[in-house]
Amino acid sequence: MKASTSKEDMFFSEARELFEEMVNWLSEDSVCGLEHGESLF
């Protein structure tokens, strides 16, 4: 991801980091095979 110092990046950087964590979690093999409503917890 390109580094930037805009005000938009300041406001959304934390949300973007959390989004990337969710994307990474959802792409894990243990999650990809789950059906709707199934949980790992």
ZAMARGU-4260 file (C-alpha; in steps of 0.2 Angstrom, whole numbers, plus 5000, padded with zeros to 4 digits):
<rodrens>
0) 5000/5000/5000 | 5006/5017/4996 | 5011/5028/5010 | 5003/5045/5011 | 5001/5059/5024
5) 4984/5066/5018 | 4970/5070/5031 | 4960/5056/5024 | 4973/5044/5028 | 4975/5051/5046
10) 4956/5048/5049 | 4955/5031/5041 | 4971/5023/5044 | 4965/5013/5059 | 4949/5007/5050
15) 4960/5002/5035 | 4971/4992/5047 | 4957/4983/5055 | 4949/4980/5037 | 4966/4972/5032
20) 4966/4961/5047 | 4948/4955/5043 | 4953/4952/5025 | 4968/4942/5030 | 4958/4932/5043
25) 4945/4928/5030 | 4958/4922/5017 | 4965/4909/5030 | 4962/4890/5025 | 4953/4887/5041
30) 4940/4900/5037 | 4938/4898/5018 | 4928/4881/5020 | 4915/4887/5032 | 4897/4888/5028
35) 4886/4902/5032 | 4882/4902/5051 | 4897/4891/5055 | 4909/4897/5068 | 4927/4893/5073
40) 4923/4899/5091
</rodrens>
